């Protein structure tokens, strides 16, 4: 898996999650508190969407398969 620093600020959560759907591999967001959200999981997607609206992920890291970079690159720092 490839580690990217984090998500850009003020992303549209719905569009980002649609981009995650196009990814072949896992996409895992690790919050500043150390929580890991597998964004392919329905529960994790719900938690992400609720918190993303409140700008709750300023110090997050995101891991994804290298081949999936093109799907989500516009949302990455």
C-alpha positions in Angstrom: 0.0 0.0 0.0 1.1 3.6 -0.7 1.0 6.2 2.0 -0.1 9.7 1.2 0.0 12.6 3.7 -3.7 13.3 3.8 -6.8 14.7 2.3 -7.1 18.2 1.0 -9.3 20.5 3.1 -12.9 21.1 2.1 -13.4 18.1 -0.1 -16.9 17.0 -1.1 -17.4 13.7 0.8 -19.9 12.2 -1.6 -17.6 12.7 -4.6 -14.6 11.4 -2.7 -16.4 8.3 -1.7 -17.6 7.7 -5.3 -13.9 7.9 -6.3 -13.0 5.4 -3.5 -15.6 3.1 -5.1 -13.6 3.1 -8.3 -10.5 1.9 -6.5 -9.6 -1.8 -6.9 -7.9 -2.1 -3.5 -8.5 -1.0 0.0 -8.4 2.7 0.9 -7.7 3.3 4.6 -7.9 6.6 6.3 -6.0 6.9 9.6 -7.1 9.9 11.8 -4.9 12.0 14.0 -6.1 10.0 17.0 -5.0 6.7 15.3 -8.4 5.4 14.3 -8.4 3.5 11.0 -11.3 3.8 8.7 -11.5 1.3 5.8 -13.4 3.4 3.3 -14.7 0.4 1.5 -16.7 -0.5 4.6 -20.2 0.9 4.9 -19.9 1.8 8.6 -16.5 3.5 8.0 -17.9 5.4 5.1 -20.8 6.7 7.3 -18.3 7.8 10.0 -16.2 9.5 7.4 -19.1 11.3 5.8 -20.4 12.6 9.1 -17.0 13.8 10.3 -15.9 15.2 6.9 -18.8 17.7 7.0 -17.4 19.0 10.2 -13.8 19.1 8.9 -12.7 16.5 11.4 -9.7 15.0 9.5 -7.0 17.7 9.5 -4.2 15.4 10.5 -5.2 12.3 8.6 -3.1 9.9 6.6 -4.5 7.8 3.7 -3.2 4.5 2.4 -4.2 3.0 -0.9 -2.9 0.7 -3.6 -0.5 2.4 -5.9 -2.6 1.6 -9.0 -5.6 3.5 -7.4 -3.8 6.8 -7.3 -5.5 8.1 -10.4 -8.9 7.5 -8.9 -8.4 9.7 -5.8 -5.4 12.0 -6.6 -7.5 15.1 -6.8 -8.5 14.7 -3.2 -5.0 14.2 -1.8 -2.5 16.8 -0.6 
